Amino acid sequence: MKRLFLSLFTSPEKLLQVISHEEIQDSIDDGDRILIDEDGNASVNIHCKAVQEDFARHIEALKRA
């Protein structure tokens, strides 16, 4: 979990980059973890392999708890 947060904030300018609706598909295709649209709404790119791996690790940790 700590690694996830560190990876999110290694590039704050990229995290805060606001993109238009036309650019969202490009960001998804590029594998960006977080998408922020022109209205400031943030969402997680569920197609990003790293996000899927983080989620799988989280589920496994919950199973062991």
MIBATI-316055 format. One record per atom (N, C-alpha, C): atom name; x, y, z; residue in one letter. Coordinates in pm, 1 decimal. Example, Ala and Ser with C-alpha at 12.3 -4.5 7.8 and 13.67 -1.06 7.14 Angstrom:
REM MIBATI-316055
[N,[1319.0,-569.0,780.0],A],
[CA,[1230.0,-450.0,780.0],A],
[C,[1320.0,-330.0,780.0],A],
[N,[1285.0,-225.0,708.0],S],
[CA,[1367.0,-106.0,714.0],S],
[C,[1290.0,3.0,787.0],S],
***
This chain:
REM MIBATI-316055
[N,[83.2,-118.8,0.0],M],
[CA,[0.0,0.0,0.0],M],
[C,[87.3,124.6,0.0],M],
[N,[192.4,122.8,82.8],K],
[CA,[282.7,237.4,88.8],K],
[C,[345.5,261.6,-48.2],K],
[N,[382.7,152.4,-115.7],R],
[CA,[443.5,164.4,-248.4],R],
[C,[346.3,230.2,-346.9],R],
[N,[216.9,197.6,-334.6],L],
[CA,[115.8,257.9,-421.1],L],
[C,[113.5,408.6,-403.6],L],
[N,[110.6,454.0,-277.4],F],
[CA,[107.3,597.5,-253.2],F],
[C,[234.5,665.8,-300.3],F],
[N,[348.5,602.2,-278.9],L],
[CA,[473.8,660.4,-326.5],L],
[C,[474.0,671.7,-477.9],L],
[N,[422.0,569.6,-546.2],S],
[CA,[420.8,575.7,-692.6],S],
[C,[323.1,681.6,-742.3],S],
[N,[216.6,706.0,-667.6],L],
[CA,[120.7,809.2,-708.2],L],
[C,[180.4,948.5,-699.6],L],
[N,[267.3,969.2,-599.6],F],
[CA,[317.4,1102.9,-575.3],F],
[C,[460.5,1125.4,-622.1],F],
[N,[516.9,1031.1,-696.7],T],
[CA,[650.8,1053.7,-748.3],T],
[C,[651.0,1161.4,-855.0],T],
[N,[536.7,1184.7,-914.7],S],
[CA,[525.4,1287.2,-1017.7],S],
[C,[398.0,1368.2,-992.8],S],
[N,[401.0,1462.7,-896.1],P],
[CA,[280.1,1538.2,-862.1],P],
[C,[220.0,1614.1,-979.5],P],
[N,[305.7,1665.7,-1066.1],E],
[CA,[249.7,1739.9,-1179.4],E],
[C,[170.9,1648.8,-1271.1],E],
[N,[211.4,1523.2,-1283.4],K],
[CA,[135.9,1428.9,-1365.0],K],
[C,[5.5,1391.5,-1295.4],K],
[N,[10.0,1376.1,-1162.6],L],
[CA,[-110.1,1344.1,-1087.4],L],
[C,[-214.3,1453.8,-1102.9],L],
[N,[-171.3,1577.5,-1100.9],L],
[CA,[-264.0,1689.8,-1106.0],L],
[C,[-295.1,1736.9,-1247.1],L],
[N,[-238.0,1670.9,-1344.6],Q],
[CA,[-262.6,1709.6,-1483.0],Q],
[C,[-410.0,1688.1,-1515.8],Q],
[N,[-475.5,1793.3,-1557.1],V],
[CA,[-615.9,1785.2,-1593.6],V],
[C,[-625.2,1761.1,-1743.4],V],
[N,[-706.6,1662.0,-1781.0],I],
[CA,[-716.4,1626.5,-1921.7],I],
[C,[-859.3,1638.7,-1970.6],I],
[N,[-873.3,1661.6,-2097.7],S],
[CA,[-1005.3,1671.9,-2157.7],S],
[C,[-1059.7,1532.3,-2185.2],S],
[N,[-1185.3,1525.9,-2216.3],H],
[CA,[-1248.1,1397.1,-2245.2],H],
[C,[-1182.7,1327.7,-2364.0],H],
[N,[-1133.9,1404.1,-2459.8],E],
[CA,[-1068.6,1345.2,-2577.3],E],
[C,[-936.3,1278.4,-2540.5],E],
[N,[-871.3,1329.4,-2436.8],E],
[CA,[-741.4,1275.8,-2397.5],E],
[C,[-751.3,1156.7,-2302.7],E],
[N,[-870.0,1132.6,-2248.3],I],
[CA,[-885.1,1024.0,-2152.4],I],
[C,[-851.9,889.6,-2215.7],I],
[N,[-901.0,863.7,-2335.7],Q],
[CA,[-872.7,735.2,-2400.0],Q],
[C,[-722.9,717.9,-2423.7],Q],
[N,[-655.2,824.3,-2463.2],D],
[CA,[-509.9,816.8,-2481.4],D],
[C,[-440.5,782.9,-2350.0],D],
[N,[-486.4,843.2,-2240.6],S],
[CA,[-427.3,815.1,-2109.6],S],
[C,[-452.4,671.0,-2067.7],S],
[N,[-570.6,621.0,-2095.7],I],
[CA,[-600.9,480.5,-2066.1],I],
[C,[-508.4,390.6,-2145.8],I],
[N,[-493.8,420.1,-2273.7],D],
[CA,[-407.2,339.6,-2359.9],D],
[C,[-260.9,347.0,-2316.8],D],
[N,[-220.1,462.0,-2263.9],D],
[CA,[-82.2,479.6,-2218.7],D],
[C,[-55.6,413.0,-2083.8],D],
[N,[-162.2,370.2,-2014.9],G],
[CA,[-145.8,301.9,-1887.9],G],
[C,[-134.6,393.0,-1767.1],G],
[N,[-179.9,517.2,-1778.9],D],
[CA,[-177.2,607.4,-1663.8],D],
[C,[-263.4,550.5,-1551.8],D],
[N,[-217.6,563.8,-1426.9],R],
[CA,[-290.4,509.4,-1312.1],R],
[C,[-415.5,590.5,-1279.9],R],
[N,[-401.4,721.7,-1281.3],I],
[CA,[-510.9,809.3,-1239.9],I],
[C,[-544.6,904.1,-1353.7],I],
[N,[-673.0,922.2,-1376.5],L],
[CA,[-720.9,1012.8,-1480.0],L],
[C,[-799.1,1124.5,-1412.7],L],
[N,[-769.5,1247.3,-1449.5],I],
[CA,[-843.2,1361.5,-1398.0],I],
[C,[-899.0,1436.5,-1518.0],I],
[N,[-1030.5,1444.1,-1524.5],D],
[CA,[-1092.9,1506.6,-1640.8],D],
[C,[-1095.3,1658.6,-1626.7],D],
[N,[-1147.2,1724.2,-1727.8],E],
[CA,[-1145.8,1870.2,-1730.8],E],
[C,[-1233.1,1932.2,-1621.4],E],
[N,[-1321.6,1853.7,-1560.9],D],
[CA,[-1403.7,1903.0,-1450.3],D],
[C,[-1338.6,1878.6,-1314.7],D],
[N,[-1220.9,1816.3,-1315.0],G],
[CA,[-1150.4,1788.3,-1190.8],G],
[C,[-1188.4,1656.4,-1126.0],G],
[N,[-1267.4,1575.3,-1195.6],N],
[CA,[-1305.8,1444.7,-1142.2],N],
[C,[-1192.6,1345.5,-1162.9],N],
[N,[-1155.1,1277.7,-1055.8],A],
[CA,[-1046.8,1179.7,-1062.7],A],
[C,[-1104.7,1039.6,-1067.3],A],
[N,[-1039.3,953.7,-1143.4],S],
[CA,[-1078.0,813.0,-1147.7],S],
[C,[-953.4,728.2,-1167.3],S],
[N,[-965.0,603.4,-1127.0],V],
[CA,[-854.9,509.4,-1140.5],V],
[C,[-872.2,436.6,-1273.2],V],
[N,[-762.6,420.1,-1344.0],N],
[CA,[-763.1,349.2,-1471.4],N],
[C,[-759.3,199.3,-1442.9],N],
[N,[-875.9,133.1,-1448.4],I],
[CA,[-882.0,-9.1,-1416.8],I],
[C,[-814.1,-95.0,-1523.5],I],
[N,[-778.2,-36.7,-1633.8],H],
[CA,[-709.3,-109.8,-1740.3],H],
[C,[-557.2,-109.1,-1722.0],H],
[N,[-509.4,-29.5,-1626.7],C],
[CA,[-366.2,-20.4,-1598.1],C],
[C,[-321.4,-148.1,-1527.8],C],
[N,[-221.5,-214.2,-1582.7],K],
[CA,[-173.7,-340.8,-1526.8],K],
[C,[-127.4,-324.3,-1382.3],K],
[N,[-59.0,-217.0,-1351.3],A],
[CA,[-11.3,-192.8,-1215.0],A],
[C,[-128.4,-178.7,-1117.3],A],
[N,[-235.3,-113.8,-1159.3],V],
[CA,[-353.9,-99.2,-1074.6],V],
[C,[-416.5,-236.2,-1050.0],V],
[N,[-424.9,-317.0,-1152.9],Q],
[CA,[-480.6,-451.5,-1137.7],Q],
[C,[-396.6,-535.4,-1042.1],Q],
[N,[-264.3,-523.6,-1052.2],E],
[CA,[-175.5,-597.8,-962.0],E],
[C,[-189.9,-548.7,-818.3],E],
[N,[-199.9,-417.1,-799.2],D],
[CA,[-219.5,-361.3,-665.2],D],
[C,[-350.8,-411.4,-605.2],D],
[N,[-454.5,-414.6,-685.9],F],
[CA,[-584.5,-460.3,-638.5],F],
[C,[-579.0,-608.0,-599.6],F],
[N,[-513.7,-688.9,-680.8],A],
[CA,[-500.5,-832.0,-650.3],A],
[C,[-424.1,-852.9,-518.9],A],
[N,[-316.5,-774.8,-497.5],R],
[CA,[-242.1,-783.9,-371.2],R],
[C,[-329.5,-743.4,-252.8],R],
[N,[-410.5,-641.7,-272.2],H],
[CA,[-498.9,-596.0,-166.4],H],
[C,[-600.8,-705.5,-130.9],H],
[N,[-657.7,-768.0,-229.1],I],
[CA,[-754.9,-875.6,-206.5],I],
[C,[-690.0,-992.2,-133.2],I],
[N,[-567.7,-1028.5,-174.2],E],
[CA,[-496.5,-1137.5,-106.2],E],
[C,[-467.8,-1102.4,39.5],E],
[N,[-432.9,-977.3,65.5],A],
[CA,[-407.4,-933.7,202.4],A],
[C,[-534.7,-941.4,286.2],A],
[N,[-647.6,-904.8,227.1],L],
[CA,[-774.2,-914.4,298.0],L],
[C,[-810.9,-1059.2,328.7],L],
[N,[-779.5,-1149.1,236.7],K],
[CA,[-808.9,-1291.2,258.0],K],
[C,[-729.2,-1346.3,375.1],K],
[N,[-607.7,-1295.7,393.9],R],
[CA,[-520.0,-1343.6,501.3],R],
[C,[-551.8,-1278.4,635.8],R],
[N,[-626.8,-1168.1,634.1],A],
[CA,[-655.9,-1094.1,758.3],A],
[C,[-756.2,-1167.0,845.5],A],
***
